[in-house]
């Protein structure tokens, strides 16, 4: 993320779910996620947004969302965290977590109707 904290907040408040990865350039496992995050971005198209946030350069966001290590993944929708985890995940594990979180959110919305 090269924008401001207010731009970040605007993005995560949207109706489209946003997967945010907090990463660090110096940490090799964070570099390994690049390839499959790009694949997932292509696969989800416009149904899920993907945002990478450099934890070292964005201390405000890192502190606000209590990111204690990298990589950390947070899935937002309408400003709410639907799911979060810390540590390296495989492409399969990350996709499965996104799918489960989105399904649970869909079910919650159906119950609220």
N, C-alpha and C positions, 0 to 999 in steps of 0.2 A: 504494500500500500504506500503510495507516495502522496496521498492526499491528507486532509486534516481530520481531526477527530470528529468534527461535525459531519464531514462527508461520509466517514465510516458509519456513524450512527444512522445517517439517512439511508445508506445502503442496506443495513441490517434490519431496518424498520419496514422494509418493503414486504409485499405479499408473496413475492417469489423467495423461496428458501435460499439462504446463503451459507455455503460451507466456507468457514474461515480457517486457514491454517496459519498458526503462529510458528515462525521458523527462524533459524539463524543461518547466515551464509557460511559460517565457520564450521557448522556441524554436519558432517558427511551424511548421516541418515536423512537429514532434511533435503539434501540434494537428490537423494534417491527417490523421493516422492514425486519429483517434478514430472517424470515420464507418465506415471499412471494418473496423476491429477489432470494432466492435459487430455489423456484418454477419457477420463470420466467427464470432463468438461464437454468434450465432443459428444459423448454418449447422452448426457442429460440435456444438451442443447440449451434452450431458454427456460427449462423447468426448474433448474437449480443454478444459482450463480456461484462462482468460485472466486475466492479472494485470498491472496497470500499477504500476510502481515509480518514484516521483519520485526521480531520481538526486541532486538537491540535498538532499533531506530524509532520504535513506537511505544515508549515506556508507559504513556498514559493508558493506552488500550490494554497493554499487558497487565498493568496494575488493576484497572477497572474490572477486567474479566478473570482476575486471579490466575493468570497463566504462570505456572511455577517451573515449567520446563518445556523444551521443544523436542520434537514437534508436538504441538497441541492443536486439536481440531475442535471447532465449535460449530454447530449447525443452528442458525438463527432463522426465525420467521416472525415478522411483525415485531421485531425487537426482543423477542423472547428466545431464550436458549432452549432448543428442543433436545439437544444431545451434545455431549462433550466427552473428550478423552485426551489423554496425554500419552505420548509414546508412538513408536513406529507401528504402523498397521500395513498389512498387505493390501493390494488393490481390492481383493475379494472382501476382506474384513471391513474396509472403509465403505465399499458399496453396500454391503449388507447392513451396516449400521445406519447409513443414510436411508435406505429403503424402510427399515423398521421404524425409525424416527418419523419419517413422513407418513407411514401407515398409521402409527399411533396418533399423530396429529390429526389426520383425516378422520379417524374414529372419534376423537374428542370433539371435533367440530360437528360431526353428525349427532352426537349426544346433546350438544348445546342447542340444537335446532328445536 
